[in-house]
Amino acid sequence: MNASKSKKELFLANLNQRQQEAKLVRRIVAIVALILIIIVAVVGTSGYFYIKSALQPVSSESDQEIIIDIPIGSGVSTISQLLEDNGLVKNAKVFKYYVKFKNESNFMAGEYHMNPSMSIQEIIESLKTGKIMQEPVFTMTIPEGKQLKEIAAIIAEKTNQKEDEIWKQLNDETFIKGLMAKYPDILTTEIWAKNIKYPLEGYLFPATYSYYEEKPTLEAIVSVMLDKTESVVNAYETEIARDNLTVHQFLTMSSLIEEEATKNVDRKKIASVFYNRIEQGMPLQTDPTVLYALGEHKDRVLYEDLEVNSPYNTYQNVGLPPGPIANAGTISMEAALHPEETDYLYFLASKDGKVYFSKSLNEHNDLKAKYITENN
């Protein structure tokens, strides 16, 4: 009886101890949860008031007139920074994201007379009104599929500068970090990945650009191109997120399609081959990446070229290369986001530019023998 009573008392004592421990744990959890809620509330409240303050006029009592010139071709990033630099908004990034959130657009170039007491909305409305008609000093066309080295040569020729100096600045760390601060949505830390050859490769959008100064700085020249890239990428923002791609991956895939395609009609099929191969864990085996690794332009890739030791060599490495291998136009970007639904795993282009697609290696080899080997 005493032994039974002793066991019962021991059981009750242990039970009581566990209940006390459980109460203590619950109390600690409640305290920690309360602290976290307070921290989130404080951070959220601080963020709210910071943004609210940034959207207020710089100086509501000021009657100072500030003349600001918005150059033709300026994008939202450039305009936002100009407004902050001239003391018309408190924070360029807050202004930029406010404009994006409100879906505001159609800002016009021109000379504006503003003052620091203007509200954000007044500034936005003002930017939609003034337009200057001015002949460009020069224009510059950057074709699709151009690599950064080729773009450097075009800039040098158009501005009468030395190509090696342009090239050096385009790859200068301080120069690039300045651009990253200005374009954080597109120029992310991925451009500094370990195996990237040139950080700005693939980010200078192909288009014809107009310049209104005799000797614009390289930053001014490149900023107009990045404004365009940012504008185009923002238009695809929802689809890029849908496909769980980063901007860097999106531009990389687009560049592969751009370099492989000979005709617009083939791009979505080429994109399907790349995605099918990635899904099956197959290397992409696209010749332009080999040429990029070699740093050469050749009409034909040789078997010995396929052995080049480079992370860009998609014959030796599975998945996308470290970064873009050229710039891409909107047609290739569309293909990257909307590939055709196919079972193709291979394609080849004949000398007349026609592209042949196949589902198996045997079929691919037969097409190669018919359209490539026979013609040599």
Disulfide bonds with the S-S distance in Angstrom:
none
